[in-house]
Amino acid sequence: MSDRTDKIREVARKWLADGTVEAVVGWEQGTYREKCSPVLVRKPEDADRLLFNDRCTNNLMTYLKRDPVRGMEKVGVVAKGCDIKSLIGLLQESQVEREKVMVLAVTCEGVKKDDGTVPIKCQACDVNTPTFYDEIVGEKVASNPDPEARFKDLEKLDAMTPAERNSFWREELDKCIRCYACRQACPLCICSRCIAEKNQPQWVETSPHPRGNFSWNLVRAYHLAGRCVECEACETACPVNIPLMLLNRAMARTVKGAFDYEAGKDPEVQPPLRTFNLDDDNSFIL
């Protein structure tokens, strides 16, 4: 992927030199094994720090809603097609102004996890060649999503009885240490003050207690219903390997079935849980 890296550096250097952007958010070589890390480049001469390969797993859109990036007049961001879905979500919710972001899209054959396996998001990817950007680098990559991959992991949950499912999640969520890495990595966790940190009244217990852990993880999943773009950033960031994407994909499947809606597809269309149509299916209301 060196040709993509060279082109990314070239475009970033130009944008920074002519003042198109104040900074570029991208990836650089990390300090641990083959991992790549997010980097904020402010000077043209630092553009050579930028790179792209199959270890660029971080969803950089989460930085668009944080200082100092949020306060910039214009910022560039290097993005894969799946990351751009997150930008669309931020635009839909007025968290980012389109004119303040320059999207440097990069075509992608997929990324790899630390163990070398291909994540589900790549197996089911339909945006290997992004369609929403200001400039794009890389040869066109045809998308060939596996129709079975996206929700296949949910089959084991579907096969469980309610009691077995409850036991499964109690055991998984008991591992949570309440570090909130999932929240910090998620580009669509946009609350300036999280419900987990409110104590007047306290909605969710803050200590890593089974009861509080259960509440926290379910509340976060509900808040992402119809919004999660399945970038897997939360699950990747989790230090205790909780299968958070099982929750998120279950929500996505429900929203798809009820509203025929998929997050991150169209910036002009509002998520179904943020709007109301008279012809919505109301059969779930008792």
C-alpha positions in Angstrom: 0.0 0.0 0.0 3.1 2.3 -0.3 1.5 4.1 -3.3 -1.4 5.2 -1.1 1.0 6.3 1.6 3.0 8.4 -0.9 -0.2 10.0 -2.2 -1.6 10.7 1.3 1.6 12.5 2.2 1.6 14.5 -1.0 -2.0 15.7 -0.6 -1.5 16.4 3.1 1.7 18.3 2.5 -0.1 20.5 -0.1 -3.1 21.1 2.1 -0.9 22.2 4.9 1.4 24.3 2.8 -1.3 26.3 1.1 -3.4 26.7 4.2 -6.3 24.6 3.0 -6.4 23.0 6.5 -4.8 23.8 9.8 -3.9 20.1 10.5 -4.4 16.6 9.1 -5.6 13.7 11.3 -4.1 10.4 10.0 -2.2 7.4 11.0 1.5 6.9 11.7 3.7 4.0 12.7 3.0 3.0 16.3 5.5 1.9 18.9 4.0 -1.5 19.6 4.6 -4.3 17.1 3.0 -3.5 13.8 0.3 -1.3 15.1 -0.4 2.1 13.7 -1.4 5.1 15.9 -3.5 8.3 15.3 -1.4 11.4 14.6 -2.2 15.1 14.2 0.1 16.7 11.7 0.3 20.5 11.6 3.4 21.2 9.5 4.0 20.3 5.8 7.4 18.8 6.7 5.7 16.4 9.1 3.5 14.9 6.5 6.0 12.1 6.0 4.8 10.7 9.3 1.5 9.7 7.7 1.0 6.2 6.3 -1.7 3.7 5.3 -1.7 0.0 5.6 -3.8 -2.9 6.8 -3.0 -2.0 10.4 -4.8 1.4 10.3 -7.7 0.2 12.4 -8.5 3.3 14.4 -11.6 5.3 13.4 -10.2 8.8 13.3 -13.6 10.5 13.1 -13.8 10.4 16.9 -11.1 13.2 17.0 -13.3 15.6 15.0 -15.5 16.2 18.1 -12.6 16.8 20.5 -10.3 19.7 21.3 -8.1 21.0 19.8 -9.4 19.6 16.5 -13.0 20.8 17.1 -11.8 24.4 17.5 -9.9 24.5 14.2 -11.3 26.5 11.2 -10.6 23.6 8.9 -9.1 20.2 9.4 -8.2 17.4 7.1 -8.8 13.7 8.0 -7.6 10.6 6.3 -10.4 8.1 6.1 -11.4 4.6 5.0 -14.9 4.1 3.6 -16.2 2.6 6.9 -14.8 5.6 8.8 -16.6 8.0 6.5 -19.9 6.4 7.6 -19.1 7.8 11.1 -18.6 11.3 9.6 -22.0 11.0 7.9 -23.5 10.2 11.3 -21.8 13.3 12.9 -23.1 15.5 10.1 -26.6 14.2 10.5 -26.5 15.1 14.2 -24.9 18.5 13.6 -21.8 17.6 15.5 -19.5 18.5 12.7 -19.8 21.2 10.0 -19.1 19.8 6.5 -17.3 23.0 5.4 -14.8 22.6 8.2 -13.7 19.1 7.3 -11.6 18.0 4.3 -11.9 14.3 3.7 -8.9 12.6 2.2 -10.5 9.2 1.4 -8.4 6.1 0.8 -9.5 2.9 -1.0 -9.0 -0.1 1.2 -8.9 -3.9 0.7 -9.6 -4.3 4.4 -7.6 -4.2 7.7 -6.5 -6.8 10.1 -6.8 -7.4 13.8 -3.8 -7.8 16.1 -4.0 -11.6 15.6 -4.0 -11.2 11.8 -7.6 -12.1 11.3 -10.0 -10.1 9.1 -12.7 -8.3 11.2 -16.4 -8.7 10.4 -16.7 -5.1 9.3 -14.3 -5.9 6.4 -15.9 -9.1 5.5 -19.2 -7.2 5.2 -17.8 -4.0 3.8 -19.6 -2.3 0.9 -17.5 0.9 0.8 -14.0 -0.4 -0.1 -13.9 2.6 -2.5 -15.5 5.6 -0.7 -18.0 7.8 -2.4 -18.1 10.7 0.0 -14.9 12.7 0.1 -13.0 15.8 -1.1 -10.1 13.9 -2.5 -9.4 10.2 -2.9 -6.2 8.2 -3.2 -5.6 4.6 -4.3 -6.8 2.4 -7.1 -10.5 1.6 -7.1 -11.3 -1.5 -5.0 -14.5 -3.4 -5.9 -16.7 -4.3 -2.9 -17.7 -7.9 -2.5 -19.5 -8.1 0.9 -20.3 -11.4 2.3 -24.1 -11.3 3.0 -23.8 -13.9 5.7 -20.9 -12.3 7.6 -22.6 -9.2 9.2 -25.0 -10.9 11.5 -23.6 -14.4 11.6 -22.3 -14.1 15.1 -25.8 -13.3 16.3 -26.9 -16.8 15.5 -25.5 -18.2 18.8 -27.4 -15.6 20.7 -30.6 -16.3 18.8 -30.2 -20.0 19.7 -30.1 -19.3 23.4 -33.1 -19.3 25.7 -33.8 -16.0 27.5 -32.2 -17.4 30.7 -29.1 -18.5 28.8 -28.8 -15.2 27.1 -29.1 -13.4 30.4 -26.4 -15.6 31.9 -24.1 -15.1 28.9 -24.3 -11.3 29.2 -24.0 -11.3 32.9 -20.8 -13.2 32.6 -19.4 -11.1 29.8 -20.3 -7.7 31.4 -19.0 -8.8 34.8 -15.5 -8.4 33.2 -16.0 -4.7 32.6 -13.6 -2.5 34.5 -15.4 0.7 33.7 -12.5 2.3 31.9 -14.8 3.8 29.3 -12.4 3.0 26.5 -15.3 2.0 24.4 -16.9 5.4 24.8 -13.7 7.3 24.1 -13.1 5.3 20.9 -16.6 5.6 19.6 -17.1 8.5 17.1 -20.9 8.5 17.8 -20.6 8.8 21.6 -21.1 12.6 21.5 -22.5 13.7 24.9 -20.4 16.4 26.5 -21.2 14.8 29.8 -21.9 11.1 29.8 -24.8 9.7 31.7 -22.4 7.3 33.5 -20.8 10.4 35.1 -23.9 12.1 36.3 -24.5 11.8 40.0 -27.4 14.2 40.7 -29.3 11.9 40.3 -27.0 8.9 39.7 -28.5 7.0 36.8 -25.7 4.4 36.5 -23.5 3.0 39.3 -19.9 4.1 38.5 -18.0 1.3 40.2 -17.2 -1.9 38.3 -20.1 -3.7 40.0 -22.2 -6.3 38.0 -25.3 -4.2 38.4 -23.7 -1.0 37.2 -21.8 -2.8 34.5 -25.0 -4.2 33.1 -26.7 -0.8 33.1 -23.8 1.0 31.6 -23.3 -1.3 28.6 -26.9 -1.7 27.8 -27.5 2.1 28.1 -24.6 2.7 25.7 -26.0 0.1 23.2 -29.5 1.6 23.3 -28.0 5.1 22.7 -26.3 3.8 19.6 -29.4 2.1 18.2 -29.9 3.3 14.6 -26.6 5.3 14.9 -23.8 2.7 15.2 -22.0 2.3 11.9 -20.3 -0.9 13.1 -16.8 0.3 12.9 -15.8 -2.0 15.8 -13.8 0.8 17.5 -15.4 0.1 20.8 -14.7 -3.7 20.8 -11.1 -3.1 19.5 -10.5 -0.7 22.4 -11.9 -2.9 25.1 -9.0 -4.2 27.3 -11.0 -7.1 28.6 -12.4 -8.3 25.2 -16.1 -7.9 25.9 -18.0 -8.7 22.6 -19.6 -5.3 22.4 -20.4 -5.6 18.7 -22.8 -8.4 19.4 -25.0 -5.8 21.2 -24.4 -3.2 18.5 -25.1 -5.5 15.6 -28.3 -6.9 17.3 -29.5 -3.3 17.5 -28.6 -2.6 13.9 -30.4 -5.7 12.8 -33.5 -4.7 14.6 -33.4 -1.1 13.2 -32.9 -2.6 9.7 -35.9 -4.9 10.1 -38.2 -2.3 11.6 -37.2 0.8 9.5 -35.2 -0.5 6.6 -32.4 1.9 7.7 -28.6 1.5 7.8 -26.5 4.1 9.6 -23.9 6.1 7.7 -25.3 5.8 4.3 -26.9 9.2 3.5 -26.1 12.5 5.3 -29.5 13.9 4.1 -31.5 11.1 5.8 -32.1 11.3 9.5 -31.8 8.2 11.7 -35.2 6.7 12.4 -35.1 7.2 16.1 -34.5 10.9 15.6 -37.6 11.5 13.5 -41.2 10.3 13.1 -43.2 9.3 10.1 -46.9 8.6 10.0 -46.3 5.3 8.2 -43.8 4.0 10.7 -44.5 0.5 12.0 -46.0 1.0 15.5 -46.8 -2.6 16.1 -44.3 -2.7 19.0 -46.3 -0.2 21.0 -48.6 -1.9 23.6 
